[in-house]
Amino acid sequence: MNNLIEIIKGIHPGKFIERELNKKNLTQRALAEETAIPYQTINAIIAGRRDLTTEQALKIDQVLGYEEGFFAILQTHYDIKQFKDKELANIYTEAPHIRKSLFWDTDFNKINWAKYKNAVIKRVFERGSKDEIEEITRYYNLSMK
């Protein structure tokens, strides 16, 4: 169990449940019936709109044939990741003064500047102007040696 958790920790348990249902050719309704968890709740968990409770996790463990506590542990790792991402987002609350077009492939206003610091630096150093490189150097307090 630990090896699998290490590989998938940080993802929402609903994504893994959905994968398992597909592998086992089970529907959400069948899982709802076997666990006595309302279908709407199962659907919301799989869509990532709702987290698993310990009780739900234990029922799903049993039905899908996982070791007791597997989905509860997966939910805990997801919660930890969400907390850390939120903490990182609070480090840099304003975006650096660079062109939004450097990040054409993502929503510039939703970039977590702390979490993706290395990727941001790499992209700006590869594609940015001299002024943008200086701005990123200042923004992240990088020392240029």
N, C-alpha and C positions, 0 to 999 in steps of 0.2 A: 504494500500500500504506500509506503513512504516514497519509493521511487516514482510512482505515478503522481503522487501529490507534488513532488519536487518539479515534475515536468509541467503540470497544469496549474500550479498554485497561482492565484491572482486573477484567474478567469472566473466569471460568474458561474455558480453551479448549474444554473439553468442551461447554459450552453452545453455543458457536459451531459446533462440529463437528456437534452434533445438528441445529442449524438448517440447516446446509449439506446434511446427509444428507436432511432432509425436503424441501428445495428441489429436490434432484437425484433424489428418489425412490429413495434408496439405503438399504439396511438396515445395521445395525451389523455383521451377519455378512458382508455384501458388502465393507464397508470392511476388515474383519479379513482376509478372503481376499486382497484386492488389496494390502494392505500387509504381509502375513505377521505381523501383530501378533495375538496370541491374542484371541479374541472376548471373553473375560472381562476382559481388559485394556482393550479398547475400551469395553466396558460400564462399567467402573469410571471411566474417564476422562470419559465422557459424564455419568455420575452425579455427577462432582465428587469422587469418593472417592480418585482417583489423579491425580497430575500427569503431564504429558507429559515424556518424555525427549527430548533433542535428536534422537536417531535416529528415534524415533516421529514427532516433529513433521515431520521432513524427508520421511518416507514419506507422511504425511497431506497435506503440502503438494502433493506430486507427484500423488497420486490425486485430490485435490479441485481441482487446477488453480490453486493459489496460488503466489505468488512464493516462492522458496526462503528459508526462515527465518521466514515469516509466523507459523506456529504457535509456533515457539520464542520469538519476540519477544512474542507474546501471553501465553505462559506466564511469561516474565520479568516482564512488567508485572503479571500476577496475583500473582506472588511478592512483588513490591515492595509492592503494595497490602496483602497479608496482613501483611507485616512492619510497615508503617506503622500498620495497624490495631492490631496487637499492642502496638506502642510507645505509641500513644495510650491504649490500655486501661490501661497501667501508670501513667499520670499521675494518674488519679483511681481509686484502687483500692476506695474505699468509696462507696456511694451517699449522696447528700444526705438529710437527714431531712425528707422530704416524703411526702405520701400516695401510695401506690402507685396509687390509683385515678385520679390525674392522667394516668397512662399506661396506661389500660385497654386500649389497642389493641396493646400489646406486652408482652413478658416483662420486667417491671421489673428482675429480677435479671440480665438479660443486656444491659442498656443500656450501651453504651460512652459513658461520660459525657464524655470528651474529644472523641471523634469527632462526637457529636451535640450538642455544647455549645450552639450557637445555637438548635437546635430545642427543647432542654430549657428554655433561658432564655425563649424565646418562649411556650412552653406554660405555664410556671409564671407568667409575668407576665400572661398572658391569663386563666388559670383558677385560679390558686393563691390562697391566703389571704394576708393581710398577713404572717403569720409565715413562710409558705413563700417568699414573695418575698424576705424578709430572709435566709432560709436560703440561697437560691440566690445572692443577692448576696454573702454571706459565702463560700459554697462556691467560687464562681468568682472571688472577689476583685474584684468589679465596683465601680467607683466610681460613686456616684449623684450626678450633677450637677444 
